[in-house]
Amino acid sequence: MLSSVEILILSIIQGVSEFLPVSSAAHLVLVSNYYSFTSQNLLIDICLHLGSLLAITFYFRKDFFDLIKNINFLIKILVGTIPIIPIGYIFYQTGLIDQLRNLEVIGWMTLVFAIVLYLSDKSKISKKINENFNNKSAIFIGIFQVISLIPGVSRSGITISSGRMLGFSRYDSAKISFFLSIPTLAAASILGIFNIYKEGSTELNFLAIIAVIFSFIFSYLTIALFLNFVKKFSLNVFVIYRIILSILILSVVYL
């Protein structure tokens, strides 16, 4: 039996971890395994992502309307999204995305990309989003975003890392990451809504609404707090967190 309490907990985890460089997918899998949640599946994950999509769209609503006026920037965001859409679809259709959702993969990816996050954050700031974010930058970050299909990598983490590699500030890298998440989350949400419709389950639809609402609330709060954080501090706290988490996960796997 599906539980609304489970959905609430998963919504909090999704809302908080989606926009932090810690991998929301990894945390959803870990918590669901630990508590033996029956409701943790790909459809619920996508509903949680829908809440995050609505939150980021609402938070950047003024910027979003500017994007519509500034068609060039909008095109760059879409260009950066091109790599992940077809590959993500293949991962989903072949079931590969489910096969990768295991503790061993999550543990190693959490560790490896903690190191990537640390090294990239050492890059000097040499570019500004309004002046230097071009199609080449968008494609570069978009290619790295594909890696985030593997649980433990973190879409936010890898896109912020690639932005820092290019010389953008933490704030600009985070902003680019957030904008790139909009079409990606939209595509995933559309696929999820279609599958929920095919499922035809009233209970699932009701819990999906709960997931969207709570995911929206916690996603919105996380976006606001994280953007303020990166203006003042480095990303080292997330690097340390990922390393500790990876050690705990790999200890469970191998010991």
N, C-alpha and C positions, 0 to 999 in steps of 0.2 A: 504494500500500500504506500502510495506516495505521501510524503509529509510536508506540510507547509512550513514547519520548523526547519526542515532540511533546506528547503528553498530559501528561507530567510538567511540562514548561515552561508549558503553558497552565494547568495546575492551580495552579502557584505564582503566576502572574499573577492568576488569578481569586481565589485565597484572599487575596492581599495587597490587591488593588485593589477588591474588592467592597464593603468597609466603609470605605474611605477615600474622600474627596470628589474622586476623580480619574477616575471612569468605568471600570469593569471591561470593559464592552463595547468601548469605544474601544481599550483596551490589547490586548484579545484580537484585535481586527481588525488593529491595527497590527503586532503581533508576527507574526501569521499571514501577513500580506502580505509582511513583510520577509523572513521565512524560507521563504516559499512552502509553508507547512504544508498538507498535503492533508487533515488531519483536522479543520480548523477549519470547523465548520458549526453550524447552529442546534441540532441535537440534542446535540452535544458541549457547546455552551454551557450547555444546560439541565442536563446531567449535572454540570457544574462548579457550577452554581447549587444543585444538590441537596446537594453537599458543604458549601456555605456555609450552607444551610438547617439541616442537621444540626448544624453547628458552633455556630450562634447559638442553636439550641434547647437544646443541651447546656450552653452557657455560661450561659444565663439559666434553667436548669432550675428553680432555686428560685423565681425571680421568676415563671416560667411557672405553677407550681403556685399561687402567690399570685394570679395572674391568673384562674385557674379559680375560686378562692374569691371574688375581687373581680370579679364578673360585669360590673359597670358599666365597669370599665377595659377588659375584654376586648371589650365591645361597641363601645367607642370605637375600638379598634384595627381592628375589622372594618369600622366605618363609614368610617374613613380609607382602607381598602383598596378600597371599592366603586368609586371612579372608574376605577382602573387596570385592573381585571379585564376588563370588557367592551371597553374601548378597546384593551387589549393583545391581546385575542382577535381583534379586527378587524384590527389591525396584522399579526398572524401569519397569519390566514386569507387576507388580500388580498395578502400578499407585500410590503407596504409596509415592514415592518421590515427586510427584506433590501435593499430599494432605498435605504434611508437609511444602510446600512453602507458608506459611502464616505469617503475621506480629506477631501474638501472639507467635508462636513457635520460630521465629527468635529472638524476644525480650528476651524471657526467656533464650534461649540457649546462646545468646550473653552475658548475665549477668552471668549465672552460670559458663561458661567456661572462663570468665574473672577472676573469683575467682580461678579457677583451674590453670590458667596460672600464676597468682600471687603467689600462694602457691608453685607450682612446681619450680618456678624460685628461690626460697629460698634454694633449695637443694644444698648441697656442691658438688664440683667437685671431683669425686673420680675415674672416668674412662676415658679412651681414646679410640677413635674410632678404631684406628689401633690395639689396644691390647685387648680391652674388648667387642667389638661389636660381639656377638655370636648369634646362632640360638634362644636361649632363649630371648635375648634382642629384636631380630627382631620380634618374635612372640608377645611379650609383647606390643611393639609399634604398630604392625600390628593390634592387637585386638582393641587398642584405636583408630586407624585410621578408623575403621568401624563406630564409632560414628559420624564421620565427614559427613556421608551421610545426617545427619539432618542439614538443613540450619541454620546458626548462630553459629555452633560449630567451624568451621574452621579446615580443614585438616592439614594445616601447624601448627595452634595453638595447636591442640591436640597431634600431633606427636612430636612437640618440647617439649610440656609439659611432655609427657611420657618419652622422652629422658632425660629431666632434672630430673625426678623422679628417673631414674636409676643411676644418678650421672654423666652424660655426660655434657660437657660444653655447653654453648649456641651455640657456633660455630659448635661443633660436632653434637649437637642435630639438628641444622638447616640443616647441610649437610646430615645427615641421613634422615631427613624429605624430603629433595629435591630428594635424590636418590629413596626413596620409592614412590615419586610422579610419577616417570617415567613409571613404568609398570601400575600404576593405571590410569594415564592420557592416556596412550596408549590404554588400554582396552576401556575406555570411548570414545576415539576418533574413534576407529575402529567401535564401535557400532553406533556412530554418522554418520560416512561416509556411512555406510550401509543404514541407514535411509534416508540420503540425496539422495542416489542413488535411493531408492524406491520412494521418493517424486517426482523426475523427474522434479523439478522446476529450470529453468534457472536463474531466479531472485535469488532464494535461494542459488544456487551454486555460483553465482557472489558475493553475500553478504558474503557467507561463506569464500571466498578467502580474501575479505577485512578484515573480522574478524580475520582470521589467521595471516595475515601480521601485523596488528596493535597490536594484542595481543602478538605476538612474540617480537616486539620492546619494548613494555612497560614491558613485563615479564623479558626480558634480563636485562634491566636497574634496575628493582626492585631487582632481584637476586644479582647483583653486589653490590648495595647500602646496602641491608639488611645484607649480609654477613660481610661487613665492619662495619656496625652498631653494630652487636652483639659481635664483638670483643672488643668493648669499653664500651658499655652501657648495662643496664638491660632491661627487657621487660616491665617495668612499664608504659612507654608511651602508649603501646598498651592496657594494662590493663585499664588505665584511659579512653582511647578512647572508649573501648568496654562498659565500665560502663555508660559513657555519652550517647553513642548511644542506649544502651538498655533502659535507662530511657526515652529517646525521643520516642522510638518505643512503649514502654508499655504505655506511656502517651496517644499516639494516639489510642491505642487499648482500654484502659479502661476509658479514660476521655471523 
